[in-house]
Amino acid sequence: MARPRTFDEEAILDRAMILFWRKGYEATAMSDLVAELGLGRGSIYAAFGDKHQLFIRALGRYLDHQTGLLGTALDDEGPALAQLRDVLGRLLAADAASGTAGCFSVNSIAELLPHDEEVAKLARRNLQYAEEAFTAQLERASRDGELAPAITPREGARLLLNLVQGLQIMRKVDPDPARAAACLDSTFALLSRSPGAAATPDDAPAMASAALSGGPTTRPR
């Protein structure tokens, strides 16, 4: 009969996540995990499998934190673009708290793809979730007359997704948070409908139709 575990599995996963995040997958040896987690090799193998399986679980836990933030922070209250800008700023700030380690997800993609299919599967799932969440928020912005007519919600979502991924890379070169904030502000200025182009009642049917079809939101001349 197996002995009951005497450790908090979630706490151990959090510590493994931070170690992999700081050092990367290849540079983290099993001896590092033994020292950091305070568990013997046998206990690690029994609870989590080999190093790769532990890494996948740690990465999955990190990505679950990200999707949880998106899922709880985006709603139908208040201006859609301002809310989305705030959420992206919070995502970047959360990773900035790790110092110069950058984003665990982006680091893992850069290190292990395209050869690690398990990491690729987790990354695709996370990015798809983020794209859908951004698109839904920008669709609301379009309906409310906030979104610039030159861009569709789906295009805007992909722009934001690529921007955030790129900013995570750039922060490893220049960690100044003001740089990331300025890039976000500039991007949202481009996404926002200018005051001089405010929606009129005649615009509403065309905007609603475009938002549903995924096509451009400009009115036909």
N, C-alpha and C positions, 0 to 999 in steps of 0.2 A: 504493500500500500504506500503510495507516494506521500511524502511529508507535506503538510500545508505550508504555503509560502509565508514567510515572515517579513515580507517587504511590501511597500506600496508600489504596485506595478505602474500606476500613472506617474508617480513621482520619479521612478526610475526612467521611464520613457522621456520625461521632461529633461532630466539630466543628460541622457544620451542625445537628445535633440540638440541641446546647447553645445555639447562636445562636437558632434558632427558639424553643426553650424559653424563653429569657430575654426575647426581644423580641416573640414572637408572629408569626404568618404575615404579616399585612398590613404591620406595621411594619418587617419585614425587607426591605430593598431589595437588588437584585442587587449594588449597589456594596458593601453590607455583607458579602455572601457572598464577593465577590472579595477584600475585605480580610481577612476572617476565615479563609478557606480557603487563601489564598495561590495561587489559580489564576486564570487569565484567564477572561473570559466564555466564550470559545470552548471552552476545556477543560471548563468546567462544563456547557455545553450538550451537548458531545460525550459526556461521561461519564454525565450524569444527566438530561439533558433540560432543560426550563424550571424556573422556581422552584417551581412547584406539584409537579412530578414529584419534584424533590429533597426537598421537604417531605414528601411521601407516603412516600418511602423512609426519611427520618429518623424519622418518626412510627412507621412499621412496625418500625424497629430498636428504638425505645424500648419498644414494646409486646412485642416478642419478648423483651426483657430481663425484663419483668414476668412473662410466661407461663413463661419459663425458671425464674424463682425459685419460682413456684407448683409447677411440675412436679417440681422437685428437692427442695423442702422439705417437701412433704406426703407422708407415707408411713403405714405401718401400725404404726409403732413409737411406744410411749408414749401417754399420754392424748391423745385426739383434740382436745378443746377447747383444752387448753394449747398444743398444737402449732399450731393454727390461730391462736390469739391471738398467738403469737410471730411467725408469718409475716406477719400483718397489721401488727404493730408494725414489722417490718423493712421492709415495703413503704413505710410512711409515713416511716420514718427515711431511707430512700434518697432520697425526694423532698425531705425536709427539708434534705438536704445541699446542695440547689441554692439555699438561702437562701429568699427570699420569692417565688421564681418559681412555686411550687406544683407541681402535677402536669401534665406536658406533655400527657398524654391529656385530662384534664379541661379544661385551658385550650383545647385545640384543639376539643373538642366545643362549649364555650361560644362560641368565636369563629366557627366555620365551619358548624356545623349550624343549621338543617336543609338548607342549600343546597348543601353539598359532599358528593356521594354517595360519593366515594372515601374521605373521612374517616369518613363514616357507616358504610361497610362495614368498615373497620378497627376502629372502635369497637365495633360490634355483635359482631364476631368475638371481640374481646378480652373483652368483658363476658360473652359466652356461655361462653367458656372458664373465666373466673373463677367464674361461677355454678355450672357443673358441678363444678369442683374443690371449691368450698365445700360443695356439696350432698353430694358423696361423703364428705367429711370429717365432715359432720354426721350422715350415715347411720351411719358408724362410731361416732360418739358416741352415737347412739340405741341401736345394738345393744349397746354397752358400758354402757348405763344412765347416761350422763353428761348427755344432753340432756333439758331440761325437757319433760314430756309435753304441755304446752299448745301446742307449736309443732312443725311438721314440718320435716324437713331442708331441703326446698325453700324453705319460708317463711323459715327461719333464714338460708339462703344469700342470699336476696334482701334481707333486712334488713341483713346485713353488707355486701353490695355497695353498697346505697344509703347506708349509714353512711360507708363509706370514701370514696365519691365526695363526699358532703357535707362530710366532714372536710377534704378537699383544698381545697374552696372556703373553709371557715371559717379555714383556716390562713393564707390571704392577708390576712385581717382580724386574726387573733390567732395569730401564729406560735409561741406558747408550746407546746412539745411536751407539757407536762403536761396541757394541755386535751385533746389527742387521746388521750393515754394514759388519762385518766379516763373519756372517752367509751367507749373500747374496754372498759375494765374493767367499767363499768356494763352494757354490752350483754352481755358474756359472763356476768355475774352473772345476768342475765335468762334467758340461754340454758341455764344450768346447772341440773340437777336439784338441788333443795335436799336437804340431808342427811336431813331428816325425811321425804322422799318417795323414799327409795331404792327401787330396783326389787326386787321379790320374784320368786320362781320363777313365780308365777301371772301376773306381768306379761309375762314373756318372749314367749309366743306372740302376745299382742296387740301388743306393741311391734314384733316382727319383721314381723307382717302389715301394720301401719301404715307401717313404713319402706319396705316393698316397694310398697305401693299409693299412697304419697304422702298418705295420709289422716291424721287426728289420731291421736295416740298415747295418748290417754286410754282407759282401760278402760271398757266399757259397765257401767252400774250395773244 
